[in-house]
Amino acid sequence: MGASLSNLSENGSGDGPGLGDIPESCVACVFLYLTPPEICNLARLNRSFRGAASSDAVWESKLPSNYNLLLDLISNPDVHQNLSKKDIFALLSRSLPFEDDNKASCLFKFLC
């Protein structure tokens, strides 16, 4: 009545391919359509998924078009110049304190 759970192992079960056999580039294409929390959850499944979840192409699709301007507003440009897109997303998703640290807000409301 469907694929057995043994076929979902990282390296396959001998009966056929497993999740670990899916090319990382294919996984990254699927990740383009998922939310950041979904990507992070799936990245725990296997090495191929972790690699795809670290792809700059995946995380750049989640960033707003003006993310460089936002970065310049919240940090020194030298600090974020060498960051991966995943790290930039994480940086922009952090809660930012204001009004003498009495209040905080997040640029990406859906993650805070």
C-alpha positions in Angstrom: 0.0 0.0 0.0 2.9 2.4 -0.4 6.6 2.6 0.3 7.8 1.0 3.4 9.5 3.1 6.1 12.7 1.2 5.5 13.1 3.0 2.1 13.3 6.3 4.0 16.7 5.5 5.5 19.6 7.8 4.6 21.5 5.2 2.5 18.6 3.1 1.4 17.8 -0.4 2.7 19.1 -2.5 -0.2 15.5 -2.7 -1.6 16.0 0.6 -3.5 17.2 4.2 -3.1 16.7 6.1 0.1 16.5 9.8 1.1 20.3 10.0 1.0 20.3 9.2 -2.7 18.4 12.3 -3.7 20.8 14.8 -5.3 21.4 17.8 -3.1 20.5 20.1 -6.0 17.1 18.5 -6.2 16.5 18.9 -2.5 17.5 22.6 -2.7 14.9 23.1 -5.5 12.2 21.7 -3.2 13.5 23.9 -0.3 12.8 27.0 -2.3 9.1 26.4 -1.7 9.3 25.7 2.0 9.3 28.0 5.0 12.5 28.5 7.0 11.3 26.4 9.9 10.4 23.5 7.5 13.8 23.7 5.9 15.5 23.6 9.3 13.4 20.6 10.4 14.2 18.7 7.2 17.9 19.5 7.4 18.0 17.1 10.4 17.1 14.1 8.2 20.4 13.4 6.4 23.6 14.8 5.0 22.1 15.7 1.6 19.3 17.7 3.2 21.8 19.5 5.5 23.9 20.5 2.5 20.8 21.7 0.6 19.7 23.6 3.6 23.0 25.5 3.7 22.7 26.6 0.1 22.9 30.3 -0.6 20.3 30.0 -3.3 17.8 28.6 -0.8 18.3 31.3 1.7 18.6 34.2 -0.8 15.1 33.3 -1.9 13.9 33.9 1.7 15.5 37.3 2.0 13.8 40.5 1.0 15.2 42.3 -2.0 16.6 45.1 0.2 18.4 42.9 2.7 21.7 44.6 2.1 20.2 47.9 3.2 18.7 46.3 6.3 22.1 44.8 7.1 23.8 48.2 6.8 21.2 49.6 9.2 21.8 47.0 11.9 25.5 46.2 11.7 28.9 47.2 10.4 29.2 46.2 6.6 32.6 44.6 7.4 30.9 42.2 9.7 28.4 40.8 7.3 30.4 41.0 4.1 31.6 37.3 4.3 28.4 35.8 5.8 26.5 33.1 4.0 22.9 33.9 3.0 21.7 31.5 5.8 23.7 33.5 8.4 22.4 36.8 7.0 18.8 35.4 7.3 19.6 34.4 10.9 21.0 37.8 11.7 18.0 39.6 10.3 15.7 37.2 12.1 17.0 38.1 15.5 15.1 40.3 17.9 16.5 43.9 17.8 16.5 46.0 21.0 15.6 49.7 20.9 14.6 52.5 23.3 17.4 51.8 25.7 16.8 48.1 25.4 13.3 48.4 26.9 11.7 47.1 23.7 12.5 44.7 20.9 11.3 44.1 17.5 12.1 41.7 14.7 12.5 42.4 11.0 11.1 39.0 10.0 8.0 38.8 12.2 7.2 35.2 11.3 10.4 33.9 13.0 10.4 35.9 16.2 
